[in-house]
Amino acid sequence: MRVGSPARAGPEVLVLSRAADPAWTALLSERPVVAYEERMAALGDGPLRAVRASGEARRLAREPAAAADVPALTRAWPFPGGVAGWEAAAAAYVPGRRPDAER
């Protein structure tokens, strides 16, 4: 998942997490889908039906996506070479990067 937008100053941030388990995502999606179907059936006819249906579709799109985007436990191993190795790799990957000595 990438966090950040072109409107903000500063670089985007890459957030790493494990892939969501499809079975878990399906389980979390079942209730919102059933609720969506019930809300759509209750809309009835009228001049605002299309507007309300559009809002319900956006709501449905947000709910399972939010459940699937919850970061899970990630595993990490020591970087070869320790802090110095990490700093060298980061400097090679991002030219001009200077570590913040105050943090």
C-alpha positions in Angstrom: 0.0 0.0 0.0 1.4 3.4 -0.9 0.6 6.3 1.5 0.9 9.9 0.4 -0.5 12.1 -2.4 1.0 14.4 -5.1 -0.8 17.3 -3.3 1.4 16.8 -0.2 5.0 17.9 0.0 7.4 15.1 0.6 7.9 11.6 -0.7 5.4 8.8 -0.7 5.9 6.1 1.9 5.8 2.4 1.1 4.1 0.4 3.8 5.0 -3.3 3.8 2.7 -6.0 5.2 1.9 -9.6 4.5 -0.7 -10.4 1.8 -4.2 -10.7 3.2 -5.5 -14.3 3.5 -8.3 -14.7 0.9 -10.4 -16.8 3.2 -10.1 -14.1 6.0 -10.9 -11.4 3.5 -14.0 -13.4 2.3 -15.1 -13.9 5.8 -14.8 -10.1 6.6 -16.5 -9.2 3.3 -19.6 -11.4 3.8 -21.4 -9.2 6.3 -20.9 -6.0 4.4 -22.1 -7.6 1.1 -25.3 -9.0 2.8 -25.9 -5.5 4.3 -25.4 -3.9 1.0 -27.9 -6.2 -0.7 -30.4 -5.4 2.0 -29.9 -1.7 1.7 -30.2 -1.9 -2.1 -33.4 -3.9 -1.9 -34.9 -1.3 0.5 -34.1 1.7 -1.8 -37.3 1.5 -3.8 -38.1 3.6 -6.8 -37.8 7.4 -6.9 -35.8 10.3 -8.3 -32.9 9.8 -5.9 -32.6 6.0 -6.3 -29.5 6.3 -8.6 -27.8 8.7 -6.2 -28.5 6.6 -3.2 -27.4 3.4 -5.0 -24.1 5.1 -6.0 -23.5 6.1 -2.4 -24.2 2.5 -1.3 -21.8 1.1 -3.9 -19.0 3.4 -2.6 -19.8 2.4 0.9 -19.5 -1.2 0.0 -16.2 -0.6 -1.8 -14.7 1.0 1.3 -15.7 -1.6 3.9 -14.0 -4.8 2.6 -11.0 -2.8 1.4 -10.5 -1.4 4.8 -10.7 -4.9 6.3 -8.2 -6.3 3.8 -5.8 -3.4 4.3 -5.3 -4.0 8.0 -1.5 -4.6 8.4 -0.8 -8.0 9.9 2.3 -9.2 11.7 5.4 -8.8 9.5 8.7 -10.6 10.1 12.1 -8.9 9.9 15.6 -10.2 10.1 18.8 -8.3 10.9 20.2 -6.5 7.9 23.6 -7.9 6.9 26.2 -5.5 8.1 24.0 -4.0 10.8 23.4 -0.2 10.9 26.4 0.5 8.7 25.3 -2.0 6.1 21.8 -0.5 6.1 23.1 3.0 5.7 25.3 2.0 2.8 22.5 0.2 1.1 20.1 3.1 1.6 22.7 5.6 0.3 23.2 3.4 -2.8 19.5 3.1 -3.4 18.6 6.7 -2.7 21.4 9.0 -3.9 21.7 12.1 -1.7 20.1 10.5 1.3 21.6 11.6 4.6 20.6 9.8 7.8 19.1 11.9 10.5 21.7 11.9 13.3 19.3 13.3 15.8 16.8 10.4 15.7 
